């Protein structure tokens, strides 16, 4: 049964519903062609991925696959609001020297050892991602990493990749850590905050440990520095890194209020993007109302390439969703399992992981939730492992490629602005096998615990 669920990935396409619907629909074919073409340009990196995504998204509109209104509806403005709001907060906070302070503190705890620093920063990222959204976490922790690696004269690449993967793994463990979990928790009675921690916390911890140990092994030659640099770092005074104490107090006050609202936004019926934009606006009101030059700099430092990349990607996926491609794939996958709980669980886990590595997991999860509920009405008694399989696959699958999750795109965009470029293929070679390992571990866990 375990193998049969995963065997769908290697089956030829001979399903009657798929042949009758998708293969006879020219619009669906065109949407797939545009998506694959845009994705090929992103992978090749011959042109900037933002241009490739935007061009593909606009082709969805120009060819009539999406109307202008449908294209706008496909854009997740909540995600964009979250990005913009947290980027402004992080920029203003960075002007106080706070990230330099954190970097020095982290280096002191690690005794200046790059290996322990990597483990410490990855652990910090994973823990923060469990209680914040992943984008907010990388916006807060990536600047700390760059400050410290520059002090130790070590390659920041292993630190960056470890933080990206840690953010997605940590976000998988809780209800509020990743958007798919929020969607599942809001639609399924009984899957509350403690249920997610109880059922996913342990396996996410094991996956995190395995991932970081393997990354440390892969990059062991890059995690070296001189004794002189270690001693110099240990002599740094963290308190002297703070430049503007009054501004720091205001920033931390607003950040604390914003993070509190993040944990309560479900109860308050507020979107996370609304909370982030409120925090940014309130902070600007307190600190930048009479400083137009700094205000302009805050908006100038937004990661515009990441923002417009998401806009293009949302339109691309929206075209597939509008044509019914995602729904057909999900429906056909369910038909293969013939209602068997074990096969269905492994199917959902593997399919959601692979698709989430290449397309936005939000529309896929939105499609899968009613389908899983329908399986319950058709006689499948135990749906619990299916929900955990969907959460694990959709969240962990985001680690597979540089566009698999919002945190990946934002972190790599921040790195690019600092002169560190990680290509699609370079990231894929390291992250995709580790993502597959995490899915295998999750599958074994689900099998022995629930099936």
C-alpha angles and dihedrals in degrees: 000000000000092000094043091060093054093039090079089078091068100038119115117245103261102131117135097218092049092047094046097045114023100031094050094047111091092192091057090048090050092049090051092048092051091047094048092045092050091046091050089054090049092050094045091051090207087132128024112281091233091058091046093050094045092047091051092046092051090048087059087060099038092051092050097246087122128023117225090257092049091049091053090047090053091059111094100223090179089065091046091049090050091051096048095043096049093043090058093047092048092048094052091044089051091058090066096060091246094135091052088053092052092045093054092046091051091049091050091052090049091047088234091295110142093209093055090042090056091050092046095049092045091051091048090050093049094049093047091048090056091063102026132043115272095245093055090049096054091043088057101039106035094067088052090053094051092049092054100041089052090054092050094041092231130141108269093204098091090045092051095048092046091051093049092051093042091053092056094043093048092047090056093063101068142044094246099037099088134017095242090058091049090052093048093046092050093051102039120065115228097023096111132154095282093045091059094048093046095048102034106023096080098047091044089054091052092047091049092051093048092047096049093045091052092046090049089052094047094049098034092122091055093051095076132107138162126272089238092058091047090053092046091052092048089055094056115113111228094197093057089058090072108092105174114032097178092050090046092055091052092047093050091047092053092041091052091050091047093050090048090053089049090060091046101037093104092055091044092047091235125139117236090240090057091051092050093048091047090052092049093047093047091048092050090049091054098042114017106034092104096031107075093167093057090041090056090048091053091057091041091058094057113122093247094169090057092046094052091042088060091048091055093043092050090054092048093052090040089060091054091046094048091052090051095244095131092045092050092050091050093046093049091048090055091050091057093060093054092216097301110148096216095047092044092051094051091043093054092044096051097037095048091048095051095043093045090055090062108025135034109282095212099079090041092053090045088055095045098050096069091039092056090047089052089054087060092053089049092060108276103137103190112054097155097093089050092058092049090046090053092049094046095044097045095046101038092042089066088074092066101083139012090257096043095099138016092244091058093055095045095046093048091046090053089049092050091054088054093052099262113122120188113188124221092247094044091054092042093055092056104031104038096061089046090050090051090050090053091051092050090051090048091049093052090048093050092046097052097038103042111012 
